[in-house]
Amino acid sequence: MPQLDTSTWLTMILSMFLVLFIIFQLKISKHNFYPSPELVSMKTLKQNTPWETKWTKIYLPLSLPL
């Protein structure tokens, strides 16, 4: 039974990695990357609620006199 010749495996593996690297570089270079996005002002409208203008006191059960 003949032995498997592995002398060319290193060359094949290294060339495969080189080709894959080149392919991925070409794929990535074709992408259009947009410039940094502009900030959009997200101004929230303040709603006037009646309890914001009044002073209110919250009575807790433990703070009541005995």
PDBQT receptor file of N, H, CA, C and O in Angstrom, charges set to zero:
ATOM      1  N   MET A   1       0.847  -1.180   0.000  1.00  0.00    +0.000 N 
ATOM      2  CA  MET A   1       0.000   0.000   0.000  1.00  0.00    +0.000 C 
ATOM      3  C   MET A   1       0.894   1.245   0.000  1.00  0.00    +0.000 C 
ATOM      4  O   MET A   1       1.726   1.409   0.892  1.00  0.00    +0.000 OA
ATOM      5  N   PRO A   2       0.724   2.121  -0.998  1.00  0.00    +0.000 N 
ATOM      6  CA  PRO A   2       1.613   3.289  -1.075  1.00  0.00    +0.000 C 
ATOM      7  C   PRO A   2       1.260   4.327   0.000  1.00  0.00    +0.000 C 
ATOM      8  O   PRO A   2       0.113   4.448   0.430  1.00  0.00    +0.000 OA
ATOM      9  N   GLN A   3       2.271   5.050   0.402  1.00  0.00    +0.000 N 
ATOM     10  H   GLN A   3       3.202   4.951   0.052  1.00  0.00    +0.000 HD
ATOM     11  CA  GLN A   3       2.054   6.090   1.408  1.00  0.00    +0.000 C 
ATOM     12  C   GLN A   3       1.544   7.361   0.737  1.00  0.00    +0.000 C 
ATOM     13  O   GLN A   3       1.781   7.607  -0.446  1.00  0.00    +0.000 OA
ATOM     14  N   LEU A   4       0.838   8.159   1.532  1.00  0.00    +0.000 N 
ATOM     15  H   LEU A   4       0.646   7.960   2.493  1.00  0.00    +0.000 HD
ATOM     16  CA  LEU A   4       0.283   9.399   1.015  1.00  0.00    +0.000 C 
ATOM     17  C   LEU A   4       1.376  10.457   0.952  1.00  0.00    +0.000 C 
ATOM     18  O   LEU A   4       2.091  10.690   1.927  1.00  0.00    +0.000 OA
ATOM     19  N   ASP A   5       1.491  11.080  -0.186  1.00  0.00    +0.000 N 
ATOM     20  H   ASP A   5       0.911  10.890  -0.978  1.00  0.00    +0.000 HD
ATOM     21  CA  ASP A   5       2.511  12.114  -0.363  1.00  0.00    +0.000 C 
ATOM     22  C   ASP A   5       1.979  13.446   0.166  1.00  0.00    +0.000 C 
ATOM     23  O   ASP A   5       1.051  14.015  -0.409  1.00  0.00    +0.000 OA
ATOM     24  N   THR A   6       2.553  13.937   1.242  1.00  0.00    +0.000 N 
ATOM     25  H   THR A   6       3.307  13.475   1.709  1.00  0.00    +0.000 HD
ATOM     26  CA  THR A   6       2.087  15.187   1.873  1.00  0.00    +0.000 C 
ATOM     27  C   THR A   6       3.056  16.332   1.653  1.00  0.00    +0.000 C 
ATOM     28  O   THR A   6       2.967  17.350   2.339  1.00  0.00    +0.000 OA
ATOM     29  N   SER A   7       3.961  16.194   0.732  1.00  0.00    +0.000 N 
ATOM     30  H   SER A   7       4.034  15.366   0.175  1.00  0.00    +0.000 HD
ATOM     31  CA  SER A   7       4.973  17.232   0.541  1.00  0.00    +0.000 C 
ATOM     32  C   SER A   7       4.381  18.519  -0.043  1.00  0.00    +0.000 C 
ATOM     33  O   SER A   7       4.928  19.600   0.180  1.00  0.00    +0.000 OA
ATOM     34  N   THR A   8       3.289  18.422  -0.774  1.00  0.00    +0.000 N 
ATOM     35  H   THR A   8       2.845  17.545  -0.955  1.00  0.00    +0.000 HD
ATOM     36  CA  THR A   8       2.717  19.627  -1.394  1.00  0.00    +0.000 C 
ATOM     37  C   THR A   8       1.574  20.225  -0.574  1.00  0.00    +0.000 C 
ATOM     38  O   THR A   8       0.997  21.235  -0.975  1.00  0.00    +0.000 OA
ATOM     39  N   TRP A   9       1.243  19.624   0.554  1.00  0.00    +0.000 N 
ATOM     40  H   TRP A   9       1.713  18.804   0.880  1.00  0.00    +0.000 HD
ATOM     41  CA  TRP A   9       0.119  20.131   1.341  1.00  0.00    +0.000 C 
ATOM     42  C   TRP A   9       0.358  21.530   1.870  1.00  0.00    +0.000 C 
ATOM     43  O   TRP A   9      -0.544  22.367   1.845  1.00  0.00    +0.000 OA
ATOM     44  N   LEU A  10       1.552  21.789   2.343  1.00  0.00    +0.000 N 
ATOM     45  H   LEU A  10       2.285  21.109   2.363  1.00  0.00    +0.000 HD
ATOM     46  CA  LEU A  10       1.848  23.111   2.885  1.00  0.00    +0.000 C 
ATOM     47  C   LEU A  10       1.688  24.181   1.808  1.00  0.00    +0.000 C 
ATOM     48  O   LEU A  10       1.123  25.244   2.064  1.00  0.00    +0.000 OA
ATOM     49  N   THR A  11       2.174  23.906   0.632  1.00  0.00    +0.000 N 
ATOM     50  H   THR A  11       2.633  23.043   0.424  1.00  0.00    +0.000 HD
ATOM     51  CA  THR A  11       2.041  24.859  -0.475  1.00  0.00    +0.000 C 
ATOM     52  C   THR A  11       0.578  25.073  -0.836  1.00  0.00    +0.000 C 
ATOM     53  O   THR A  11       0.159  26.202  -1.092  1.00  0.00    +0.000 OA
ATOM     54  N   MET A  12      -0.178  24.024  -0.856  1.00  0.00    +0.000 N 
ATOM     55  H   MET A  12       0.163  23.108  -0.648  1.00  0.00    +0.000 HD
ATOM     56  CA  MET A  12      -1.600  24.149  -1.194  1.00  0.00    +0.000 C 
ATOM     57  C   MET A  12      -2.367  24.938  -0.127  1.00  0.00    +0.000 C 
ATOM     58  O   MET A  12      -3.202  25.784  -0.449  1.00  0.00    +0.000 OA
ATOM     59  N   ILE A  13      -2.081  24.656   1.113  1.00  0.00    +0.000 N 
ATOM     60  H   ILE A  13      -1.403  23.969   1.375  1.00  0.00    +0.000 HD
ATOM     61  CA  ILE A  13      -2.785  25.346   2.204  1.00  0.00    +0.000 C 
ATOM     62  C   ILE A  13      -2.423  26.828   2.218  1.00  0.00    +0.000 C 
ATOM     63  O   ILE A  13      -3.297  27.681   2.372  1.00  0.00    +0.000 OA
ATOM     64  N   LEU A  14      -1.156  27.129   2.062  1.00  0.00    +0.000 N 
ATOM     65  H   LEU A  14      -0.446  26.436   1.937  1.00  0.00    +0.000 HD
ATOM     66  CA  LEU A  14      -0.751  28.538   2.054  1.00  0.00    +0.000 C 
ATOM     67  C   LEU A  14      -1.316  29.281   0.853  1.00  0.00    +0.000 C 
ATOM     68  O   LEU A  14      -1.733  30.432   0.980  1.00  0.00    +0.000 OA
ATOM     69  N   SER A  15      -1.337  28.649  -0.292  1.00  0.00    +0.000 N 
ATOM     70  H   SER A  15      -0.998  27.713  -0.395  1.00  0.00    +0.000 HD
ATOM     71  CA  SER A  15      -1.915  29.311  -1.464  1.00  0.00    +0.000 C 
ATOM     72  C   SER A  15      -3.426  29.482  -1.314  1.00  0.00    +0.000 C 
ATOM     73  O   SER A  15      -3.987  30.470  -1.786  1.00  0.00    +0.000 OA
ATOM     74  N   MET A  16      -4.085  28.526  -0.660  1.00  0.00    +0.000 N 
ATOM     75  H   MET A  16      -3.629  27.723  -0.276  1.00  0.00    +0.000 HD
ATOM     76  CA  MET A  16      -5.517  28.647  -0.415  1.00  0.00    +0.000 C 
ATOM     77  C   MET A  16      -5.811  29.850   0.487  1.00  0.00    +0.000 C 
ATOM     78  O   MET A  16      -6.734  30.622   0.228  1.00  0.00    +0.000 OA
ATOM     79  N   PHE A  17      -5.007  29.997   1.556  1.00  0.00    +0.000 N 
ATOM     80  H   PHE A  17      -4.257  29.370   1.766  1.00  0.00    +0.000 HD
ATOM     81  CA  PHE A  17      -5.200  31.144   2.446  1.00  0.00    +0.000 C 
ATOM     82  C   PHE A  17      -4.936  32.461   1.720  1.00  0.00    +0.000 C 
ATOM     83  O   PHE A  17      -5.645  33.443   1.940  1.00  0.00    +0.000 OA
ATOM     84  N   LEU A  18      -3.946  32.485   0.880  1.00  0.00    +0.000 N 
ATOM     85  H   LEU A  18      -3.370  31.687   0.702  1.00  0.00    +0.000 HD
ATOM     86  CA  LEU A  18      -3.644  33.697   0.128  1.00  0.00    +0.000 C 
ATOM     87  C   LEU A  18      -4.794  34.054  -0.815  1.00  0.00    +0.000 C 
ATOM     88  O   LEU A  18      -5.192  35.216  -0.902  1.00  0.00    +0.000 OA
ATOM     89  N   VAL A  19      -5.313  33.074  -1.503  1.00  0.00    +0.000 N 
ATOM     90  H   VAL A  19      -4.990  32.130  -1.432  1.00  0.00    +0.000 HD
ATOM     91  CA  VAL A  19      -6.428  33.325  -2.429  1.00  0.00    +0.000 C 
ATOM     92  C   VAL A  19      -7.671  33.772  -1.665  1.00  0.00    +0.000 C 
ATOM     93  O   VAL A  19      -8.369  34.691  -2.095  1.00  0.00    +0.000 OA
ATOM     94  N   LEU A  20      -7.947  33.129  -0.545  1.00  0.00    +0.000 N 
ATOM     95  H   LEU A  20      -7.381  32.382  -0.196  1.00  0.00    +0.000 HD
ATOM     96  CA  LEU A  20      -9.108  33.545   0.260  1.00  0.00    +0.000 C 
ATOM     97  C   LEU A  20      -8.950  34.968   0.771  1.00  0.00    +0.000 C 
ATOM     98  O   LEU A  20      -9.908  35.742   0.773  1.00  0.00    +0.000 OA
ATOM     99  N   PHE A  21      -7.765  35.306   1.195  1.00  0.00    +0.000 N 
ATOM    100  H   PHE A  21      -6.987  34.677   1.193  1.00  0.00    +0.000 HD
ATOM    101  CA  PHE A  21      -7.517  36.667   1.665  1.00  0.00    +0.000 C 
ATOM    102  C   PHE A  21      -7.742  37.671   0.543  1.00  0.00    +0.000 C 
ATOM    103  O   PHE A  21      -8.366  38.709   0.759  1.00  0.00    +0.000 OA
ATOM    104  N   ILE A  22      -7.250  37.378  -0.634  1.00  0.00    +0.000 N 
ATOM    105  H   ILE A  22      -6.743  36.535  -0.810  1.00  0.00    +0.000 HD
ATOM    106  CA  ILE A  22      -7.420  38.286  -1.776  1.00  0.00    +0.000 C 
ATOM    107  C   ILE A  22      -8.892  38.408  -2.145  1.00  0.00    +0.000 C 
ATOM    108  O   ILE A  22      -9.371  39.503  -2.439  1.00  0.00    +0.000 OA
ATOM    109  N   ILE A  23      -9.607  37.295  -2.132  1.00  0.00    +0.000 N 
ATOM    110  H   ILE A  23      -9.218  36.405  -1.893  1.00  0.00    +0.000 HD
ATOM    111  CA  ILE A  23     -11.039  37.330  -2.482  1.00  0.00    +0.000 C 
ATOM    112  C   ILE A  23     -11.811  38.189  -1.476  1.00  0.00    +0.000 C 
ATOM    113  O   ILE A  23     -12.644  39.009  -1.864  1.00  0.00    +0.000 OA
ATOM    114  N   PHE A  24     -11.532  37.997  -0.192  1.00  0.00    +0.000 N 
ATOM    115  H   PHE A  24     -10.856  37.331   0.122  1.00  0.00    +0.000 HD
ATOM    116  CA  PHE A  24     -12.240  38.790   0.814  1.00  0.00    +0.000 C 
ATOM    117  C   PHE A  24     -11.872  40.263   0.729  1.00  0.00    +0.000 C 
ATOM    118  O   PHE A  24     -12.721  41.128   0.945  1.00  0.00    +0.000 OA
ATOM    119  N   GLN A  25     -10.633  40.550   0.421  1.00  0.00    +0.000 N 
ATOM    120  H   GLN A  25      -9.944  39.847   0.245  1.00  0.00    +0.000 HD
ATOM    121  CA  GLN A  25     -10.244  41.951   0.276  1.00  0.00    +0.000 C 
ATOM    122  C   GLN A  25     -10.972  42.589  -0.898  1.00  0.00    +0.000 C 
ATOM    123  O   GLN A  25     -11.403  43.739  -0.811  1.00  0.00    +0.000 OA
ATOM    124  N   LEU A  26     -11.110  41.866  -1.976  1.00  0.00    +0.000 N 
ATOM    125  H   LEU A  26     -10.761  40.932  -2.047  1.00  0.00    +0.000 HD
ATOM    126  CA  LEU A  26     -11.834  42.411  -3.125  1.00  0.00    +0.000 C 
ATOM    127  C   LEU A  26     -13.317  42.587  -2.823  1.00  0.00    +0.000 C 
ATOM    128  O   LEU A  26     -13.935  43.555  -3.266  1.00  0.00    +0.000 OA
ATOM    129  N   LYS A  27     -13.879  41.660  -2.078  1.00  0.00    +0.000 N 
ATOM    130  H   LYS A  27     -13.377  40.874  -1.718  1.00  0.00    +0.000 HD
ATOM    131  CA  LYS A  27     -15.291  41.784  -1.719  1.00  0.00    +0.000 C 
ATOM    132  C   LYS A  27     -15.514  42.987  -0.802  1.00  0.00    +0.000 C 
ATOM    133  O   LYS A  27     -16.474  43.740  -0.972  1.00  0.00    +0.000 OA
ATOM    134  N   ILE A  28     -14.632  43.155   0.154  1.00  0.00    +0.000 N 
ATOM    135  H   ILE A  28     -13.853  42.544   0.292  1.00  0.00    +0.000 HD
ATOM    136  CA  ILE A  28     -14.786  44.253   1.102  1.00  0.00    +0.000 C 
ATOM    137  C   ILE A  28     -14.561  45.600   0.415  1.00  0.00    +0.000 C 
ATOM    138  O   ILE A  28     -15.218  46.587   0.746  1.00  0.00    +0.000 OA
ATOM    139  N   SER A  29     -13.642  45.637  -0.533  1.00  0.00    +0.000 N 
ATOM    140  H   SER A  29     -13.108  44.835  -0.802  1.00  0.00    +0.000 HD
ATOM    141  CA  SER A  29     -13.343  46.907  -1.197  1.00  0.00    +0.000 C 
ATOM    142  C   SER A  29     -14.493  47.384  -2.081  1.00  0.00    +0.000 C 
ATOM    143  O   SER A  29     -14.540  48.559  -2.444  1.00  0.00    +0.000 OA
ATOM    144  N   LYS A  30     -15.413  46.498  -2.432  1.00  0.00    +0.000 N 
ATOM    145  H   LYS A  30     -15.374  45.543  -2.138  1.00  0.00    +0.000 HD
ATOM    146  CA  LYS A  30     -16.540  46.896  -3.275  1.00  0.00    +0.000 C 
ATOM    147  C   LYS A  30     -17.693  47.499  -2.472  1.00  0.00    +0.000 C 
ATOM    148  O   LYS A  30     -18.638  48.036  -3.050  1.00  0.00    +0.000 OA
ATOM    149  N   HIS A  31     -17.618  47.413  -1.156  1.00  0.00    +0.000 N 
ATOM    150  H   HIS A  31     -16.850  46.977  -0.686  1.00  0.00    +0.000 HD
ATOM    151  CA  HIS A  31     -18.685  47.965  -0.330  1.00  0.00    +0.000 C 
ATOM    152  C   HIS A  31     -18.595  49.480  -0.278  1.00  0.00    +0.000 C 
ATOM    153  O   HIS A  31     -17.509  50.055  -0.203  1.00  0.00    +0.000 OA
ATOM    154  N   ASN A  32     -19.745  50.103  -0.317  1.00  0.00    +0.000 N 
ATOM    155  H   ASN A  32     -20.627  49.636  -0.378  1.00  0.00    +0.000 HD
ATOM    156  CA  ASN A  32     -19.804  51.558  -0.176  1.00  0.00    +0.000 C 
ATOM    157  C   ASN A  32     -20.111  51.879   1.279  1.00  0.00    +0.000 C 
ATOM    158  O   ASN A  32     -21.222  51.654   1.758  1.00  0.00    +0.000 OA
ATOM    159  N   PHE A  33     -19.127  52.397   1.961  1.00  0.00    +0.000 N 
ATOM    160  H   PHE A  33     -18.225  52.580   1.571  1.00  0.00    +0.000 HD
ATOM    161  CA  PHE A  33     -19.333  52.776   3.346  1.00  0.00    +0.000 C 
ATOM    162  C   PHE A  33     -19.758  54.239   3.389  1.00  0.00    +0.000 C 
ATOM    163  O   PHE A  33     -19.098  55.113   2.826  1.00  0.00    +0.000 OA
ATOM    164  N   TYR A  34     -20.847  54.479   4.051  1.00  0.00    +0.000 N 
ATOM    165  H   TYR A  34     -21.383  53.770   4.509  1.00  0.00    +0.000 HD
ATOM    166  CA  TYR A  34     -21.363  55.837   4.125  1.00  0.00    +0.000 C 
ATOM    167  C   TYR A  34     -20.541  56.654   5.113  1.00  0.00    +0.000 C 
ATOM    168  O   TYR A  34     -19.959  56.096   6.043  1.00  0.00    +0.000 OA
ATOM    169  N   PRO A  35     -20.488  57.957   4.925  1.00  0.00    +0.000 N 
ATOM    170  CA  PRO A  35     -19.784  58.781   5.914  1.00  0.00    +0.000 C 
ATOM    171  C   PRO A  35     -20.539  58.770   7.240  1.00  0.00    +0.000 C 
ATOM    172  O   PRO A  35     -21.649  58.247   7.338  1.00  0.00    +0.000 OA
ATOM    173  N   SER A  36     -19.936  59.335   8.217  1.00  0.00    +0.000 N 
ATOM    174  H   SER A  36     -19.034  59.759   8.138  1.00  0.00    +0.000 HD
ATOM    175  CA  SER A  36     -20.559  59.296   9.542  1.00  0.00    +0.000 C 
ATOM    176  C   SER A  36     -21.948  59.932   9.490  1.00  0.00    +0.000 C 
ATOM    177  O   SER A  36     -22.117  61.000   8.902  1.00  0.00    +0.000 OA
ATOM    178  N   PRO A  37     -22.921  59.299  10.086  1.00  0.00    +0.000 N 
ATOM    179  CA  PRO A  37     -24.296  59.813   9.993  1.00  0.00    +0.000 C 
ATOM    180  C   PRO A  37     -24.450  61.135  10.728  1.00  0.00    +0.000 C 
ATOM    181  O   PRO A  37     -23.832  61.373  11.766  1.00  0.00    +0.000 OA
ATOM    182  N   GLU A  38     -25.275  61.968  10.168  1.00  0.00    +0.000 N 
ATOM    183  H   GLU A  38     -25.777  61.774   9.324  1.00  0.00    +0.000 HD
ATOM    184  CA  GLU A  38     -25.521  63.262  10.793  1.00  0.00    +0.000 C 
ATOM    185  C   GLU A  38     -26.464  63.086  11.978  1.00  0.00    +0.000 C 
ATOM    186  O   GLU A  38     -27.348  62.230  11.983  1.00  0.00    +0.000 OA
ATOM    187  N   LEU A  39     -26.243  63.913  12.958  1.00  0.00    +0.000 N 
ATOM    188  H   LEU A  39     -25.525  64.609  12.954  1.00  0.00    +0.000 HD
ATOM    189  CA  LEU A  39     -27.096  63.833  14.138  1.00  0.00    +0.000 C 
ATOM    190  C   LEU A  39     -28.461  64.437  13.837  1.00  0.00    +0.000 C 
ATOM    191  O   LEU A  39     -28.564  65.550  13.323  1.00  0.00    +0.000 OA
ATOM    192  N   VAL A  40     -29.467  63.710  14.154  1.00  0.00    +0.000 N 
ATOM    193  H   VAL A  40     -29.383  62.806  14.572  1.00  0.00    +0.000 HD
ATOM    194  CA  VAL A  40     -30.833  64.176  13.954  1.00  0.00    +0.000 C 
ATOM    195  C   VAL A  40     -31.340  64.641  15.308  1.00  0.00    +0.000 C 
ATOM    196  O   VAL A  40     -31.293  63.907  16.295  1.00  0.00    +0.000 OA
ATOM    197  N   SER A  41     -31.818  65.856  15.334  1.00  0.00    +0.000 N 
ATOM    198  H   SER A  41     -31.856  66.453  14.532  1.00  0.00    +0.000 HD
ATOM    199  CA  SER A  41     -32.295  66.386  16.613  1.00  0.00    +0.000 C 
ATOM    200  C   SER A  41     -33.611  65.729  16.984  1.00  0.00    +0.000 C 
ATOM    201  O   SER A  41     -34.582  65.777  16.229  1.00  0.00    +0.000 OA
ATOM    202  N   MET A  42     -33.629  65.127  18.136  1.00  0.00    +0.000 N 
ATOM    203  H   MET A  42     -32.840  65.089  18.750  1.00  0.00    +0.000 HD
ATOM    204  CA  MET A  42     -34.821  64.454  18.622  1.00  0.00    +0.000 C 
ATOM    205  C   MET A  42     -35.409  65.289  19.760  1.00  0.00    +0.000 C 
ATOM    206  O   MET A  42     -35.306  64.936  20.935  1.00  0.00    +0.000 OA
ATOM    207  N   LYS A  43     -36.013  66.381  19.383  1.00  0.00    +0.000 N 
ATOM    208  H   LYS A  43     -36.096  66.668  18.429  1.00  0.00    +0.000 HD
ATOM    209  CA  LYS A  43     -36.599  67.250  20.402  1.00  0.00    +0.000 C 
ATOM    210  C   LYS A  43     -37.955  66.691  20.822  1.00  0.00    +0.000 C 
ATOM    211  O   LYS A  43     -38.860  66.521  20.006  1.00  0.00    +0.000 OA
ATOM    212  N   THR A  44     -38.065  66.418  22.088  1.00  0.00    +0.000 N 
ATOM    213  H   THR A  44     -37.329  66.556  22.751  1.00  0.00    +0.000 HD
ATOM    214  CA  THR A  44     -39.340  65.923  22.587  1.00  0.00    +0.000 C 
ATOM    215  C   THR A  44     -40.193  67.108  23.032  1.00  0.00    +0.000 C 
ATOM    216  O   THR A  44     -39.706  68.052  23.654  1.00  0.00    +0.000 OA
ATOM    217  N   LEU A  45     -41.426  67.033  22.709  1.00  0.00    +0.000 N 
ATOM    218  H   LEU A  45     -41.822  66.266  22.204  1.00  0.00    +0.000 HD
ATOM    219  CA  LEU A  45     -42.334  68.097  23.106  1.00  0.00    +0.000 C 
ATOM    220  C   LEU A  45     -42.724  67.900  24.560  1.00  0.00    +0.000 C 
ATOM    221  O   LEU A  45     -43.195  66.835  24.958  1.00  0.00    +0.000 OA
ATOM    222  N   LYS A  46     -42.518  68.952  25.345  1.00  0.00    +0.000 N 
ATOM    223  H   LYS A  46     -42.135  69.817  25.022  1.00  0.00    +0.000 HD
ATOM    224  CA  LYS A  46     -42.856  68.856  26.759  1.00  0.00    +0.000 C 
ATOM    225  C   LYS A  46     -44.347  69.100  26.921  1.00  0.00    +0.000 C 
ATOM    226  O   LYS A  46     -44.884  70.115  26.477  1.00  0.00    +0.000 OA
ATOM    227  N   GLN A  47     -44.996  68.155  27.562  1.00  0.00    +0.000 N 
ATOM    228  H   GLN A  47     -44.561  67.330  27.923  1.00  0.00    +0.000 HD
ATOM    229  CA  GLN A  47     -46.428  68.284  27.787  1.00  0.00    +0.000 C 
ATOM    230  C   GLN A  47     -46.651  68.814  29.199  1.00  0.00    +0.000 C 
ATOM    231  O   GLN A  47     -46.131  68.278  30.177  1.00  0.00    +0.000 OA
ATOM    232  N   ASN A  48     -47.430  69.868  29.271  1.00  0.00    +0.000 N 
ATOM    233  H   ASN A  48     -47.853  70.303  28.476  1.00  0.00    +0.000 HD
ATOM    234  CA  ASN A  48     -47.738  70.440  30.582  1.00  0.00    +0.000 C 
ATOM    235  C   ASN A  48     -48.862  69.642  31.223  1.00  0.00    +0.000 C 
ATOM    236  O   ASN A  48     -49.980  69.579  30.711  1.00  0.00    +0.000 OA
ATOM    237  N   THR A  49     -48.543  69.049  32.331  1.00  0.00    +0.000 N 
ATOM    238  H   THR A  49     -47.635  69.100  32.748  1.00  0.00    +0.000 HD
ATOM    239  CA  THR A  49     -49.549  68.297  33.067  1.00  0.00    +0.000 C 
ATOM    240  C   THR A  49     -49.906  69.071  34.318  1.00  0.00    +0.000 C 
ATOM    241  O   THR A  49     -49.066  69.799  34.846  1.00  0.00    +0.000 OA
ATOM    242  N   PRO A  50     -51.118  68.936  34.804  1.00  0.00    +0.000 N 
ATOM    243  CA  PRO A  50     -51.550  69.759  35.934  1.00  0.00    +0.000 C 
ATOM    244  C   PRO A  50     -50.745  69.498  37.205  1.00  0.00    +0.000 C 
ATOM    245  O   PRO A  50     -50.584  70.408  38.018  1.00  0.00    +0.000 OA
ATOM    246  N   TRP A  51     -50.240  68.291  37.396  1.00  0.00    +0.000 N 
ATOM    247  H   TRP A  51     -50.371  67.552  36.735  1.00  0.00    +0.000 HD
ATOM    248  CA  TRP A  51     -49.535  68.022  38.635  1.00  0.00    +0.000 C 
ATOM    249  C   TRP A  51     -48.102  68.553  38.614  1.00  0.00    +0.000 C 
ATOM    250  O   TRP A  51     -47.445  68.577  39.654  1.00  0.00    +0.000 OA
ATOM    251  N   GLU A  52     -47.614  68.973  37.468  1.00  0.00    +0.000 N 
ATOM    252  H   GLU A  52     -48.148  68.953  36.623  1.00  0.00    +0.000 HD
ATOM    253  CA  GLU A  52     -46.271  69.538  37.435  1.00  0.00    +0.000 C 
ATOM    254  C   GLU A  52     -46.263  70.970  37.946  1.00  0.00    +0.000 C 
ATOM    255  O   GLU A  52     -45.240  71.438  38.444  1.00  0.00    +0.000 OA
ATOM    256  N   THR A  53     -47.373  71.667  37.834  1.00  0.00    +0.000 N 
ATOM    257  H   THR A  53     -48.205  71.286  37.430  1.00  0.00    +0.000 HD
ATOM    258  CA  THR A  53     -47.402  73.062  38.268  1.00  0.00    +0.000 C 
ATOM    259  C   THR A  53     -47.790  73.199  39.739  1.00  0.00    +0.000 C 
ATOM    260  O   THR A  53     -47.589  74.259  40.332  1.00  0.00    +0.000 OA
ATOM    261  N   LYS A  54     -48.334  72.156  40.328  1.00  0.00    +0.000 N 
ATOM    262  H   LYS A  54     -48.497  71.294  39.846  1.00  0.00    +0.000 HD
ATOM    263  CA  LYS A  54     -48.767  72.219  41.723  1.00  0.00    +0.000 C 
ATOM    264  C   LYS A  54     -47.753  71.540  42.623  1.00  0.00    +0.000 C 
ATOM    265  O   LYS A  54     -46.991  70.669  42.202  1.00  0.00    +0.000 OA
ATOM    266  N   TRP A  55     -47.771  71.970  43.879  1.00  0.00    +0.000 N 
ATOM    267  H   TRP A  55     -48.390  72.678  44.220  1.00  0.00    +0.000 HD
ATOM    268  CA  TRP A  55     -46.950  71.302  44.866  1.00  0.00    +0.000 C 
ATOM    269  C   TRP A  55     -47.801  70.219  45.498  1.00  0.00    +0.000 C 
ATOM    270  O   TRP A  55     -48.895  70.486  45.995  1.00  0.00    +0.000 OA
ATOM    271  N   THR A  56     -47.306  69.018  45.478  1.00  0.00    +0.000 N 
ATOM    272  H   THR A  56     -46.417  68.801  45.075  1.00  0.00    +0.000 HD
ATOM    273  CA  THR A  56     -48.069  67.927  46.069  1.00  0.00    +0.000 C 
ATOM    274  C   THR A  56     -47.234  67.258  47.140  1.00  0.00    +0.000 C 
ATOM    275  O   THR A  56     -46.010  67.183  47.033  1.00  0.00    +0.000 OA
ATOM    276  N   LYS A  57     -47.888  66.783  48.151  1.00  0.00    +0.000 N 
ATOM    277  H   LYS A  57     -48.882  66.843  48.238  1.00  0.00    +0.000 HD
ATOM    278  CA  LYS A  57     -47.209  66.083  49.223  1.00  0.00    +0.000 C 
ATOM    279  C   LYS A  57     -47.752  64.665  49.276  1.00  0.00    +0.000 C 
ATOM    280  O   LYS A  57     -48.960  64.433  49.237  1.00  0.00    +0.000 OA
ATOM    281  N   ILE A  58     -46.837  63.742  49.366  1.00  0.00    +0.000 N 
ATOM    282  H   ILE A  58     -45.855  63.930  49.397  1.00  0.00    +0.000 HD
ATOM    283  CA  ILE A  58     -47.226  62.334  49.436  1.00  0.00    +0.000 C 
ATOM    284  C   ILE A  58     -47.097  61.884  50.888  1.00  0.00    +0.000 C 
ATOM    285  O   ILE A  58     -46.029  61.996  51.491  1.00  0.00    +0.000 OA
ATOM    286  N   TYR A  59     -48.171  61.385  51.429  1.00  0.00    +0.000 N 
ATOM    287  H   TYR A  59     -49.038  61.294  50.939  1.00  0.00    +0.000 HD
ATOM    288  CA  TYR A  59     -48.159  60.903  52.806  1.00  0.00    +0.000 C 
ATOM    289  C   TYR A  59     -47.941  59.395  52.798  1.00  0.00    +0.000 C 
ATOM    290  O   TYR A  59     -48.735  58.628  52.254  1.00  0.00    +0.000 OA
ATOM    291  N   LEU A  60     -46.859  59.011  53.409  1.00  0.00    +0.000 N 
ATOM    292  H   LEU A  60     -46.214  59.634  53.850  1.00  0.00    +0.000 HD
ATOM    293  CA  LEU A  60     -46.612  57.591  53.562  1.00  0.00    +0.000 C 
ATOM    294  C   LEU A  60     -47.257  57.098  54.840  1.00  0.00    +0.000 C 
ATOM    295  O   LEU A  60     -47.352  57.855  55.806  1.00  0.00    +0.000 OA
ATOM    296  N   PRO A  61     -47.696  55.868  54.875  1.00  0.00    +0.000 N 
ATOM    297  CA  PRO A  61     -48.356  55.379  56.093  1.00  0.00    +0.000 C 
ATOM    298  C   PRO A  61     -47.434  55.421  57.322  1.00  0.00    +0.000 C 
ATOM    299  O   PRO A  61     -47.905  55.615  58.443  1.00  0.00    +0.000 OA
ATOM    300  N   LEU A  62     -46.148  55.244  57.115  1.00  0.00    +0.000 N 
ATOM    301  H   LEU A  62     -45.766  55.086  56.204  1.00  0.00    +0.000 HD
ATOM    302  CA  LEU A  62     -45.243  55.243  58.281  1.00  0.00    +0.000 C 
ATOM    303  C   LEU A  62     -44.937  56.647  58.787  1.00  0.00    +0.000 C 
ATOM    304  O   LEU A  62     -44.450  56.811  59.906  1.00  0.00    +0.000 OA
ATOM    305  N   SER A  63     -45.218  57.655  57.978  1.00  0.00    +0.000 N 
ATOM    306  H   SER A  63     -45.614  57.522  57.069  1.00  0.00    +0.000 HD
ATOM    307  CA  SER A  63     -44.907  59.009  58.404  1.00  0.00    +0.000 C 
ATOM    308  C   SER A  63     -46.084  59.689  59.117  1.00  0.00    +0.000 C 
ATOM    309  O   SER A  63     -45.956  60.816  59.594  1.00  0.00    +0.000 OA
ATOM    310  N   LEU A  64     -47.213  59.009  59.185  1.00  0.00    +0.000 N 
ATOM    311  H   LEU A  64     -47.317  58.093  58.797  1.00  0.00    +0.000 HD
ATOM    312  CA  LEU A  64     -48.355  59.582  59.878  1.00  0.00    +0.000 C 
ATOM    313  C   LEU A  64     -48.149  59.506  61.382  1.00  0.00    +0.000 C 
ATOM    314  O   LEU A  64     -47.503  58.578  61.867  1.00  0.00    +0.000 OA
ATOM    315  N   PRO A  65     -48.690  60.472  62.137  1.00  0.00    +0.000 N 
ATOM    316  CA  PRO A  65     -48.557  60.401  63.601  1.00  0.00    +0.000 C 
ATOM    317  C   PRO A  65     -49.353  59.222  64.180  1.00  0.00    +0.000 C 
ATOM    318  O   PRO A  65     -50.388  58.816  63.652  1.00  0.00    +0.000 OA
ATOM    319  N   LEU A  66     -48.837  58.711  65.254  1.00  0.00    +0.000 N 
ATOM    320  H   LEU A  66     -47.996  59.041  65.683  1.00  0.00    +0.000 HD
ATOM    321  CA  LEU A  66     -49.511  57.562  65.879  1.00  0.00    +0.000 C 
ATOM    322  C   LEU A  66     -50.746  57.980  66.648  1.00  0.00    +0.000 C 
ATOM    323  O   LEU A  66     -51.425  57.135  67.231  1.00  0.00    +0.000 OA
TER     324      LEU A  66
